[in-house]
Amino acid sequence: MDMTVVYNECIIFVECSDFHIPDKDGIRIRLTCESLAISGKKVGNKVYSIKQVAAMLGISTVTLRAWENRYSAVTPERTESGYRLYTDENVADLRWLKEQVEQHQTNISEAVRMLKVNKTSPPPEAAMPTPLTAPVPTMEEAYVRIADQIYDSLYNFQGERANGLIDFGFTMYGYDSMFYHVLVPILVRVGDAWEQGRASVAQEHFMTHLISQRFYQFFHLFPIYPHLPKVLAMCPEGEHDDVDLLLFSLFMRKNGAEVLYLGADTPEEGIFPIIREQKIQLVCLSITSSGFLERCDQLVGRIVNEFPNMRFVLGGQGYERAENARYPQWIMPEDSADWQSWMEREYFAERPPGSRV
């Protein structure tokens, strides 16, 4: 029986069901029809391995197995060795289930019930599984799709896969788009999942740490311009969310400013020697809750008393929502699209600190 095998993107014609592929780098490879079905596609009978389906749909293999074993979502074929083989219909069903769970917030068990009802007696306009070949997505849809895949990988502690997807995203969409349209929304989603009990502390730490590490990598990619103010970036003691601070610090590094990043939950002890010894000219403080507002304002006041010419950037949701902040002239715009013009006006021009245009 003739079969066509895709091997390293080359088409090799072989005969019979048990054969050898010529040596590659000194290694002789033996394949059978069964192994072909697992690694690729058999002519006339299109099937996919569980890893292929996971990559196609952005669903982890752990989740696929759980949906099958617990809810009988789909019933893939099996080889004699027990490997799963998914058909196009299986893939379409899983795609539909993923949409119900993620976009419509449907419980997976209810989604499976709906799928089986629809397949048994579909209503005239039922939202049945979409075809395997979908329309070309818009940029927003593409951002959402890769963000979902990265989030799912991180949620299941698949760090290598997540990093691979992030690398792919930087190649496809560029630095700014990946950070602002993909990675930042993921961090927000992680925080929401932890607060709502849908992610454990371990998952939250793992996900946040991996993405933060990718942020830090970019600190060393941009040149430093000595004429720009040297920045100290931190969150006050008790503030553990430094996403906004990290984003602004990256923005400053991209503009050529040297940034000493202290991060979240920074105790006041030791701040003043750093400012003095490192000749800090700009202090950036970020808070997510207005509950930290008074503590931050007091810290700013103490720094100003010690260093009268110090400039500040005050940001984060805590300051954005503040109505009675003591230093409104230093609160940065909420929209990141306005940061560049604001920074050029307030800090990159030579003017007395804190003066207004």
N, C-alpha and C positions, 0 to 999 in steps of 0.2 A: 504494500500500500504506500503510495507517495504521500509525503507530508512536507510542509514548509515550516522551517524553524527560524525564528528571528534570533540571531546570535551576534551580539556586539554590533547591532544595526546592519548586519549583512544577511542576505537571504541564502540559506544553504539547503539544497534539495537532498533528501535522504530517502532510503527505502527500508522497509520492514519496521518492526516495532522495537527492536533492540539493537542499538548501533553505537558507534564511536564517532566523536567529532575529532578532527585532526589535532595533533598536539598544539597547545598554546603555551608558550613560555616554559616548555619542558614538562607540562602537566597534561596527562592524557585524560580526557573527560568522557565519561560514559553516561548516556542518557537513555531513558525508555519513554514510551508513549505517555506513561503516567507522569514522569517528571516534566515532560513538555507541557502537559495540561496545567501543571502547577506553576511553571515559570513563565508561561506565555499563553498562546491561544491555539487551539486546534482548528484546522481548516474545516469550515462547515459546521462547527459547533463552538461558538464563541463563549469562553468561560474565563473567569478571573480568579486569581488567588485572593486570600483575605488581605494581604499586604497591598495588592493593587487596588482593591476596593477602598481600603482605608485611605490611600493616597488620593484616589479619585474624588471621594466624598468629604475628606477632612474629618473622618470619624476614626477614632483609635481602634485598633484591633481588640483591645479589652472591651470597649463598648459594643462592638459588633458581636462578640461572643456572648456578652451579657444579654443583649437584645434577643439573640437567638435562643439561649438556654433558659432565660427567665420568662420571656414573653412570646416565644415562637414567632418573632417578627418576620423572619424568612426561613426557609428550609433549603440551604444550599446542597448541591450534590456532594458526594464524597468519593474519593478515590479508594482503592483497596487498602491504602496505608492510612486512611482517615483524614486526608487533607480536604479542606473545604474548596468547592468550586462554585463560584457565583455566576449565574446567568445574567443577561441584560435585564430580564424582568426582575430578578432579585435586586440588582443595582438601582433600578427605577423605584422599586418599593422602598428601599432604604433611603434614597434621596428624598422621597415624599415624607417619610417618617421624620427625618432630620429637620425638614422644613416645619412640620407641625410642632415639634418640640422647641426649636430655637426661635422661630418667627411668631408662632401663635401661642407659645407657652403652654402647650398641651402635654399632659403627663404621658410618658411613653406607653404605658399600658392602655390608656384611652386611645392613643394614636393607632396602636396596633389593632384595637377593636374596630375603629373607624375604617381602617384599611381593609380588613376582612369583610366588613359589611359592604363597602363599596365594590369590592371585587366579586362579591356574591350577587348583589343586585344593585348596580350603580345607578344613582339618580341621573336624570337627563343632563344636568350641568355639574356633576360631581367633580371635585378637584382631585382627579386621579393622578397617579405618579407621572411626572413629566418625562418626555423622551430623553434618551441618553445624550443626544446632541442638543445642547441648549443654545439659545441666542448668545451672541457676544455680549458680555456684561459691560455696564458703564463703569467709569472709574470708581464711583462710590460703591458700586456692587463689588468691584474687584477688591477694594480696601476691606469691605466687610467680610468677603470670602477668605482672604488671607489672614485677617484678624481672627476669624473663627477657627481656622486651622491651627494658628499659633496658640490660641487660648486652649484649645482642646489638647494639644500636645503638652503644654505646661501643666494643665489640670491633671493629666495622667503621668506626670513626672518624666516625660520624654524630652529631655533637654537637647539631645543631639538633633532630633527632628525639628524642634522649635528653632534652634540656631540655624539649621539649614534653610528653613522657611524664611527666617529673618534675612539671611544673606541673599536669598533669592529676591525678596522684597526690595532690598536696597538696590539690587541690580536693575530690577524692573521699574521701580517707581521713584528712586532717588532718596536722598537724605531727608529733606523736609517732609515730603509726603509720608514716608514711612513713620517718622516720629510723630507728626501731628495727626495723621489720619488712621494710623494702625496701632502703634505701640502705646501712645497715650490713652486712647480709648480702651485698650486692653488693661492697662493699669487701673483705670477707673472701674472697669468691669470686675477686676479682681477684688478691689476694695468693697464693691457692692456685694459680691458673692460671699465674702467673709462676714460682712455685717449681717447678712440675711441667713447665715448658717449653711449656705450651699457650698462653701469651701472651708476646709479645715485650716487651722493655724499653720500647719506644715505646708499645705498647698499654697497658702497666701505668701508665706516666706519664700518658698521656692520660686514661685512665679514672679514676684516682685524683684527678688534678688537677680534672677537671670536677665530680666529686661533692664534693670538698673546697671548691671555690668556692661550691657551693650551701649548704654548711654555713656558710661565712663570712658569706654574705648575711644570715643570721639574727642575727648578732652585734649588729646595729644596730637590730633591731626591738623589743627589750625595754627597758623603762625601767631606770635605774640608781638604786639606793637607797644613799645615802651612808653609812648606818649599818652596811652590810655590809662585810666585809673586802675589800680590794682584792687581786686574785689575779694571780699570775704563773704562767703555765702553760708547761711545756717538757718536752722529752725530753732526756736527757743526751747528750753527744757520742758519736756512734757508733750511736745508736738512730734508725733512719730510719722506723719505723712509728708514726705519731701518731694513729691512728684512735681509740683509747680516750681519748687526751688531748683530742681534738677533741670527742668526745661529752660528756665531763665538763665541758669549758669551755662548751659550749652549755647544759648543765644549769645551770651556775652563772649564766650570763647570763639564762636564763629565770627564775631566782630573784631577779634584780635585782643581782647582783654585777658590778662592773667587772672585766674580765679583760684582762690584757696577754698576748696569745698569741704566744709565740716559736716554738712548733712543734717539729719534729723536729731532731735532731742539733745541739743548741745548745751551743756551746763555753762553758766556764766563764768565760772572760775577758769581762768586761763585765756579768756577772750582778749583782755586788755593788753597783756604782754605780746600776743600775736599781732594785734593792731600796731603796736609800737615798733616791734622788731621787724615786722615785714613791710612796714610803711604802707599800710592799707589806706586807701583813699575813698573807698566805697564799700559800705556794708549792706548786704542784701538779706532781708529777713522775710520769711514766708510762714503764714499760718492758715490753717483750713477752717478754724472756728473762731468766731468773735470772742469766745471765752478766753482766748489767749491775748486779746487786744491790749488790755491794761498792762499785763506783764511785759508785752513787747514795747509798748510806749514808754514804760518805766526804764527798760533796758536802753532804748534809744536816748532817753534823757540823760542817763548816766554816761553813755558813750560821748554825747555832745559836751557834757561838762568836762570830760577828760580831754576830748579832742574837738575843739570848737569848729574846725574847718572840715569835719567829716561830712560826707554825703551819704545818703541812704536810698535804697530801693525797698519799698514795703509792698508785698504782694501776697497772693493767695486769696482764697475765698473769704477768709476771715477779715481781710482788709477791704475786699471788694464790697462786702455787705455792711461794713462799718459806717455808722452815721455820725459818730462823735469822736473820730480819731484825732489824736492830738497833733499829728503831723500830716495833714492832708496833702501838702505840697510834694511829699515823697511817695505817695501811693501811685503805683504804676497802672496803666490802663488794663482793663479786664481782657480785652481782645488782643491776642498775640500779634495780630496783623498790624496793630498800632504801636508795637514795641519799638520798632526801628526809628520811626519819626520822633517818638517820645524821648528815646535815649539820646538821639542826636541833638534834640532841642535842650534837654535838661542836663546832660552829663558830658557829651562829647564836645560841647562848645565851652570856651573859656568864659566862665561867669562866676560870681560869688555863689557858694553852695546854697541850695534851697531857694534861690531867687526864682521868680515866676516870669513867664513871657508876657 
